[in-house]
Structure formats: C-alpha cells, structure tokens
C-alpha cells in the first residue's frame, strides 16, 4: 500500500516518510490487504495519496487527518474512508495505532453490484461503522480458518454504509477555503497575513479564521507549523542537508528557530529525530520530565494529550 505524491502544480510534498510506521501485523487476500500499523508521536506526514481505496480503523491514539473535503479528528473506535488517489495529510500529536484495509478490485466490484458504495473521504458516521471496525479488528487478531471470510464480509458492509441510516455530516469545505489551504501550502516561506488571505478570497478575516478551524480542525497557524515540520521531517530522512540548510529550506529564520519549532511540535530536536529514523542510538533528553514521557522502540519522546498541550507546547494552538 505504497503512497504516491499528488500532482497539483510544480511544488509538491516531498516523499512520504515510509518506514516510520512499523507494521505490527498483516493479512492478505485477493480482495483486501489488512495491516496494523503504529505511528510515532510527533510524526507529521505531508500530503500524499494511495493508488487504492482504503478504510482506516483507529485502534488507539487520537490524530488529525486532512483531505480534499476538510480535516478530521481521528478518534479511537472510528472508521475512515479514503478513495483511491485522494490527497491527504496527517499529524500524530501522540502515538497512534491503526488498521489499514486496502480495498482491491474484486471486493469493490462485488459491492458495486449490490448497491451504491461509499465515495466521499472522511469518517463513516453511521452508528454501525464503529462496531463493524471493531469486529474486523477482532477477526484480524484472531486469524483462524474463518477470519478471512468474516473480514471480507465486514469490509463489504462498510462499503455499503453510505445509506439512509447515516447521521448528518459536517458540510464540505467551500472552494474559497480550499483555495486558502492551497495558498498556505504553496507559500510556506513568505509570511502571509490574514489580511492578505482576506483580499485573495474576498472574505472577512474573522470568517476565514472561524471557517478554517471549523472545517479543518486546526487553526491556520497550527496548520502552517505542521506543513513546515512535515517538510522538514522528509528532508531529515531523505537527504544529506545540514540542519541549518533544512531550516532555511522550510521557511525558518535560522537553525535555532527551526529547532525550537520542531521540538515543540514533535517533542524532540531535529538532530535526534534524524538519529532515530536512521536507526542510530540516541541519548535521552534530560529536559524531558517523567510525566511527559512515553516509550516507542525504547526511545523517550515527549507527548501531550490531544488538544491539551503541555507547557512545552504552549505556543501550539489546540486542535479542538
């Protein structure tokens, strides 16, 4: 289930940081491929897409996901759908564990023969969706001779949940708001003001601020930080640039500013992030207090409760 970069202009997100999402288990049939994955605290994944449609069941750890229709808070016990080729991005303020169900042609064709299938990205709001996701996860963990059959049966039901029993969805983000998000992505380095954004889309700054938070689940400033740090994480993984060079490439005034911003959002400084993803041993940071530590592959990383930043993250706006 390899992601591919979305193509929408000259400036594209860098490579998806594959390999920092350990696969805890997998199961495969001609109809579906199921993988349980763990995501590290502080991981920012730049916008990318997958060649196949997917369901994502969140097992543990709340995170944020942005897509072409808006942005969502992804809570444990919920199921989300991503159509093939759907551009999306993620931020994991705390560690998260998810089950990804890659939908292959045979099961999509079978579902389409019965009725209209789900097509819009985002959370499945039907009351049955969470229970179906939990059932699929149980069968995935059980893995007896009946599990494959039940997993495909549950997946079919999820594909057909776009019916009359759905609860009202939040309205899709208007085109002018999507345009603002693209402007923020394309102009990472220059500092756009709210007044400038207002003039570009002919909307009042207050309306822009409120609607952005409503539809994308984060403030404009928080979104910009995530975009920059996602780009920085990709560069730290995929090239040999010095940290100071990466800081300038991602729109930070200097290395000190970059290190401070990176640490506030991810819990670790850039150089230690680079050591961790390269597999080298890292030295624990003495500034981490015991109340804000977690363990991921035996490396201490500071985290905060989703939407409730610790004092270290005080300058990062709450998601909720």
C-alpha positions in Angstrom: 0.0 0.0 0.0 2.7 2.5 -1.1 1.6 6.1 -1.2 2.3 8.3 -4.2 2.6 12.0 -4.2 -0.3 14.0 -5.5 0.3 16.1 -8.6 -1.2 19.6 -8.5 1.5 22.0 -9.6 5.2 22.4 -9.6 5.6 22.5 -5.8 4.7 19.1 -4.4 5.0 17.5 -1.0 8.2 15.6 -0.5 8.5 11.8 -0.1 6.2 10.2 2.4 8.4 9.1 5.3 7.7 5.4 4.9 9.5 3.1 7.4 8.5 5.2 10.5 5.2 3.4 10.7 6.1 -0.1 12.0 3.8 -2.8 10.7 2.6 -4.9 13.7 0.8 -7.5 11.6 -0.7 -8.1 8.2 -3.1 -10.3 6.4 -3.8 -10.5 2.7 -6.5 -12.0 0.4 -7.3 -11.4 -3.3 -9.9 -8.9 -2.1 -8.2 -7.0 0.7 -4.9 -6.4 2.4 -5.1 -5.6 6.1 -2.2 -4.1 8.1 -2.0 -3.0 11.7 0.5 0.0 11.9 2.0 2.1 14.7 2.7 5.8 14.2 5.2 7.7 16.3 4.3 10.7 18.5 5.1 14.0 16.7 5.0 12.5 13.2 3.8 14.9 10.5 3.1 13.2 7.2 3.0 15.6 4.2 0.2 15.4 1.6 0.3 12.2 -0.4 -2.2 9.7 -1.9 -2.6 6.0 -2.4 -3.2 4.1 -5.6 -6.0 2.1 -3.9 -9.1 2.9 -1.8 -8.7 2.3 1.9 -10.6 2.0 5.2 -8.7 3.1 8.3 -9.9 1.9 11.7 -8.3 3.7 14.6 -7.4 1.3 17.4 -5.7 3.7 19.8 -4.3 7.2 19.9 -6.1 10.3 18.5 -4.6 12.0 15.5 -5.5 14.6 12.8 -6.1 13.9 9.1 -6.7 16.5 6.4 -8.2 15.7 3.0 -9.7 17.4 0.0 -13.1 18.0 1.8 -11.7 19.3 5.1 -9.9 17.9 8.2 -10.9 15.5 10.9 -10.0 14.5 14.4 -9.5 10.7 14.2 -10.6 9.2 17.5 -10.2 5.6 18.6 -13.1 3.3 17.5 -13.9 5.3 14.4 -13.6 4.2 10.7 -12.5 6.4 7.9 -12.6 6.0 4.1 -10.1 7.3 1.6 -10.8 6.9 -2.1 -8.0 5.9 -4.4 -5.9 8.9 -5.3 -7.3 11.1 -2.5 -4.7 13.6 -1.4 -4.4 13.6 2.4 -2.0 14.5 5.2 -1.7 13.5 8.9 -0.3 14.7 12.2 0.1 12.5 15.2 0.4 14.5 18.4 0.5 11.2 20.4 1.4 7.7 19.2 -1.4 6.1 17.3 -2.2 2.5 16.2 -4.5 1.9 13.2 -5.7 -0.8 10.9 -5.5 0.0 7.2 -7.7 -2.1 4.9 -6.6 -1.8 1.3 -9.6 -2.4 -1.0 -8.8 -4.4 -4.1 -10.8 -4.6 -7.3 -12.7 -7.9 -6.6 -14.4 -6.6 -3.4 -15.1 -3.1 -4.9 -16.7 -4.8 -7.9 -18.8 -7.1 -5.7 -20.1 -4.2 -3.6 -20.9 -2.2 -6.6 -23.1 -5.0 -8.0 -25.3 -4.7 -4.9 -25.8 -1.0 -4.4 -24.1 2.4 -4.4 -20.9 2.3 -2.4 -19.2 5.0 -0.3 -17.2 7.5 -2.2 -16.5 10.6 -0.1 -13.4 10.8 2.1 -13.7 11.1 5.9 -15.3 9.4 8.8 -18.2 6.9 8.4 -20.9 8.5 10.5 -23.3 5.6 10.6 -23.9 4.1 14.1 -22.9 0.6 12.8 -19.5 1.7 11.4 -17.5 1.7 14.7 -18.9 -1.7 15.7 -18.0 -3.1 12.2 -14.5 -1.8 12.5 -14.1 -3.4 15.9 -15.4 -6.7 14.6 -13.0 -6.6 11.7 -10.1 -5.9 14.1 -11.1 -8.8 16.3 -11.1 -11.2 13.4 -7.8 -9.8 12.2 -6.3 -10.5 15.6 -7.9 -14.0 15.9 -6.8 -15.3 12.5 -8.5 -18.7 12.5 -9.8 -20.5 9.5 -13.0 -18.3 9.4 -11.3 -14.9 9.9 -10.7 -14.2 6.2 -14.3 -14.8 5.3 -15.6 -12.6 8.1 -13.1 -9.8 7.3 -14.3 -9.7 3.7 -17.9 -9.7 4.8 -17.4 -6.8 7.2 -15.5 -4.9 4.6 -18.4 -5.3 2.2 -20.8 -3.9 4.9 -18.6 -0.9 5.4 -18.5 -0.2 1.7 -22.3 -0.2 1.7 -22.8 2.0 4.8 -23.4 5.1 2.7 -27.2 4.6 3.2 -30.2 6.2 4.8 -29.2 5.4 8.4 -26.3 7.9 8.2 -26.2 10.9 10.7 -25.7 14.4 9.3 -22.2 15.0 8.1 -20.4 18.3 8.6 -20.7 20.3 5.3 -17.8 20.1 2.9 -15.3 23.0 3.0 -16.2 25.7 0.5 -14.0 26.2 -2.5 -12.6 29.6 -1.3 -11.4 27.9 1.9 -9.8 25.1 0.0 -8.0 27.8 -2.0 -6.7 29.3 1.2 -5.3 26.0 2.3 -3.5 25.6 -1.1 -2.1 29.1 -0.7 -0.7 28.2 2.7 0.9 25.1 1.2 2.4 26.9 -1.8 3.7 29.9 0.2 5.4 28.1 3.1 8.3 30.6 3.2 6.7 34.0 2.8 4.6 35.0 5.8 1.1 35.5 4.6 -1.1 37.8 6.8 -4.8 37.2 7.4 -5.5 40.5 5.6 -3.7 39.2 2.5 -5.7 36.0 2.6 -8.8 38.0 3.0 -8.1 40.1 -0.1 -7.3 37.0 -2.2 -10.7 35.3 -1.5 -12.9 38.3 -0.7 -13.9 37.0 2.7 -13.7 38.7 6.1 -10.6 37.7 8.2 -12.9 36.6 11.0 -14.9 34.4 8.7 -11.6 32.9 7.3 -10.3 32.1 10.8 -13.5 30.6 12.1 -14.3 28.5 9.0 -10.7 27.2 8.7 -10.9 25.9 12.3 -14.4 24.5 11.7 -13.6 22.6 8.5 -10.0 21.6 9.1 -10.0 21.0 12.9 -7.0 23.3 13.5 -6.0 26.9 13.3 -4.2 28.5 10.3 -1.0 28.9 12.4 -1.1 25.3 13.6 -1.6 24.0 10.0 1.3 26.0 8.8 3.5 24.6 11.5 2.5 21.1 10.5 3.2 21.7 6.9 6.7 23.1 7.6 7.6 20.3 10.1 6.3 17.6 7.7 8.6 19.0 5.0 11.5 19.1 7.5 10.9 15.5 8.6 11.0 14.4 5.0 14.3 16.3 4.3 15.8 14.9 7.5 15.0 11.4 6.2 15.7 11.7 2.6 18.7 13.9 2.1 22.1 14.8 3.5 21.4 18.5 4.0 22.7 20.1 7.2 20.1 21.0 9.8 20.7 24.7 9.2 20.1 24.2 5.4 16.9 22.4 6.1 15.8 25.2 8.4 16.1 27.7 5.7 14.5 25.4 3.1 11.4 25.1 5.3 10.9 28.8 5.9 12.5 29.2 9.3 14.6 32.3 10.0 17.5 30.3 11.4 18.5 26.9 12.9 17.6 28.0 16.4 14.1 29.0 15.4 13.7 25.7 13.5 14.9 23.6 16.4 12.6 25.3 18.8 9.5 24.9 16.5 10.4 21.3 15.6 10.8 20.3 19.3 7.6 22.0 20.3 5.6 20.0 17.8 7.3 16.7 17.8 8.9 16.5 21.3 12.4 16.0 20.1 15.1 18.2 18.3 15.8 17.7 14.6 19.2 16.0 15.1 17.8 13.4 17.4 14.9 12.7 15.0 17.4 12.1 12.3 19.3 9.7 14.6 16.1 7.8 15.4 14.9 7.3 11.9 18.4 6.2 10.8 18.4 3.5 13.5 21.3 5.0 15.4 21.1 5.0 19.2 20.1 8.3 20.7 20.9 9.9 24.1 17.8 10.6 26.3 17.0 14.3 26.6 17.5 15.4 30.2 14.9 18.1 29.8 12.0 15.6 29.5 10.1 15.2 32.7 8.6 11.9 33.7 5.0 13.0 33.3 5.5 13.7 29.6 7.5 10.6 28.5 6.3 7.6 26.5 8.2 4.7 25.0 8.4 4.0 21.4 11.1 1.5 20.3 12.9 2.3 23.6 13.4 6.0 22.7 11.9 8.6 25.0 9.7 11.1 23.2 7.7 13.9 24.8 4.0 13.9 24.0 0.9 15.9 25.0 -2.8 15.0 25.3 -4.6 15.7 22.0 -6.0 19.2 22.2 -4.4 19.8 25.6 -0.8 20.9 25.1 1.7 20.7 27.9 3.5 23.9 28.9 6.3 22.9 26.4 3.7 23.1 23.6 2.0 26.2 24.9 2.5 28.1 21.6 0.9 25.4 19.5 -2.8 26.1 19.3 -5.2 23.4 20.5 -6.8 21.2 17.8 -10.2 21.2 19.4 
